[in-house]
């Protein structure tokens, strides 16, 4: 998280911190509560409901891209929020598909999930690059 004790209150920084927490995919609910603090300051509380631990089958074991020619796999991995070791869930996959689509590099984007060699999940993003 970006915000620290003693920082000037900023709605924009608070939104970035909330987005950072959501991207971890560790929580099913996050609420932000603010109240007046001493000397005109603000007290910010994040109340989170932790996601239930999932079996190893839901852990992301690998991330691959098919159909790339004008950009590297590593560059595309920086566009998505899912990382190896994260819990694979539908909402996070939808966010990643939207992030890839919003690059305006592709005519089509989809994802396939496959069983990995260690019992986890391999994400295979397939793209059709724009001409």
Backbone torsions as a table, in degrees:
resi	resn	phi	psi	omega
1	UNK	NA	148.7	-175.3
2	UNK	-85.2	-41.3	-174.5
3	UNK	-70.8	142.6	179.4
4	UNK	-130.4	158.3	174.8
5	UNK	-57.9	131.8	179.0
6	UNK	98.1	-12.7	177.6
7	UNK	-69.0	155.3	172.9
8	UNK	-71.1	135.1	-178.9
9	UNK	-61.4	132.0	179.7
10	UNK	-142.9	123.2	176.8
11	UNK	-60.4	-39.4	-178.8
12	UNK	-63.9	-44.4	177.9
13	UNK	-63.6	-38.2	178.7
14	UNK	-63.6	-42.0	177.0
15	UNK	-63.0	-41.4	178.4
16	UNK	-64.1	-41.4	178.6
17	UNK	-63.1	-42.2	178.8
18	UNK	-63.3	-43.2	178.5
19	UNK	-62.1	-41.2	178.1
20	UNK	-60.4	-43.5	178.3
21	UNK	-63.4	-44.3	179.4
22	UNK	-61.6	-38.1	-177.5
23	UNK	-63.5	-21.6	178.9
24	UNK	-68.6	-23.6	-177.0
25	UNK	61.4	20.3	178.6
26	UNK	-89.5	-7.5	-173.2
27	UNK	-127.1	145.5	175.4
28	UNK	-96.4	-16.2	178.5
29	UNK	-152.4	138.0	175.4
30	UNK	-136.4	125.3	176.4
31	UNK	-122.2	142.6	178.9
32	UNK	-111.4	128.5	177.8
33	UNK	-122.7	135.4	178.0
34	UNK	-123.5	146.3	174.8
35	UNK	-147.5	159.6	179.6
36	UNK	-68.5	137.2	178.8
37	UNK	-110.0	-175.2	179.4
38	UNK	-66.3	148.7	174.2
39	UNK	56.9	35.9	176.0
40	UNK	78.6	7.0	-179.9
41	UNK	-81.8	-173.5	179.2
42	UNK	-130.6	143.4	174.3
43	UNK	-107.0	122.3	-178.7
44	UNK	-110.2	127.2	177.8
45	UNK	-122.2	131.4	171.9
46	UNK	-102.8	120.1	175.9
47	UNK	-107.8	120.0	-172.7
48	UNK	-124.0	144.5	172.5
49	UNK	-106.5	116.5	-176.3
50	UNK	-74.1	139.0	177.4
51	UNK	-66.0	142.3	175.8
52	UNK	-62.1	140.7	177.4
53	UNK	-63.8	137.9	-176.8
54	UNK	-105.1	155.2	174.7
55	UNK	-64.8	163.1	-176.1
56	UNK	-55.4	-24.7	-178.9
57	UNK	-61.9	-22.2	-179.5
58	UNK	-94.7	0.9	177.2
59	UNK	-84.3	137.5	179.9
60	UNK	-78.0	119.9	-177.9
61	UNK	-95.3	-27.4	-179.1
62	UNK	-162.4	154.6	178.1
63	UNK	-132.4	125.5	-178.4
64	UNK	-133.1	157.0	177.8
65	UNK	-125.5	133.2	174.8
66	UNK	-114.4	145.9	177.1
67	UNK	93.5	5.9	-179.6
68	UNK	-85.3	139.2	171.0
69	UNK	-137.7	-31.8	-176.6
70	UNK	-96.5	1.3	-177.4
71	UNK	-150.5	151.6	-176.7
72	UNK	-84.2	160.1	175.6
73	UNK	-60.6	-42.2	-179.8
74	UNK	-60.6	-39.5	178.4
75	UNK	-63.5	-40.4	-179.6
76	UNK	-70.3	-32.6	178.7
77	UNK	-64.3	-27.4	177.7
78	UNK	-75.0	-16.2	-179.5
79	UNK	-80.1	-28.5	-175.8
80	UNK	-99.0	159.6	-178.8
81	UNK	-91.4	-27.3	178.8
82	UNK	-65.2	140.4	177.6
83	UNK	-132.7	158.4	175.2
84	UNK	-58.6	132.7	-178.1
85	UNK	99.5	-15.9	177.0
86	UNK	-73.1	162.2	172.3
87	UNK	-79.7	130.6	179.7
88	UNK	-83.8	121.2	174.5
89	UNK	-141.4	159.3	-173.3
90	UNK	-60.1	-43.2	-177.9
91	UNK	-63.0	-44.7	179.3
92	UNK	-64.6	-38.4	177.9
93	UNK	-63.9	-41.5	177.8
94	UNK	-62.0	-41.2	178.5
95	UNK	-62.7	-40.7	179.0
96	UNK	-66.1	-41.9	177.5
97	UNK	-61.0	-42.3	177.7
98	UNK	-63.3	-41.0	179.9
99	UNK	-62.8	-42.1	178.2
100	UNK	-66.3	-44.4	179.3
101	UNK	-60.2	-41.2	-176.6
102	UNK	-70.2	-6.9	174.0
103	UNK	-73.2	-14.9	-177.9
104	UNK	60.8	24.3	178.3
105	UNK	-95.2	-13.6	-167.8
106	UNK	-126.7	146.6	172.1
107	UNK	-85.0	-25.5	178.1
108	UNK	-153.8	148.4	-179.9
109	UNK	-144.5	133.5	172.0
110	UNK	-150.1	169.4	-178.5
111	UNK	-130.8	141.3	173.6
112	UNK	-116.1	143.2	174.3
113	UNK	-113.9	138.5	179.6
114	UNK	-135.5	154.1	176.4
115	UNK	-69.0	133.4	177.9
116	UNK	-87.5	168.1	-177.3
117	UNK	-67.0	-17.0	-178.6
118	UNK	-110.9	18.0	176.9
119	UNK	92.5	-3.4	178.9
120	UNK	-90.7	-157.0	-177.2
121	UNK	-120.8	137.9	172.2
122	UNK	-102.7	127.2	174.7
123	UNK	-95.0	125.2	176.1
124	UNK	-118.8	102.3	176.5
125	UNK	-83.0	127.8	179.7
126	UNK	-114.1	130.5	-176.4
127	UNK	-129.9	153.1	169.8
128	UNK	-118.1	112.3	-176.4
129	UNK	-72.6	145.9	176.0
130	UNK	-69.5	146.7	178.4
131	UNK	-83.4	NA	NA
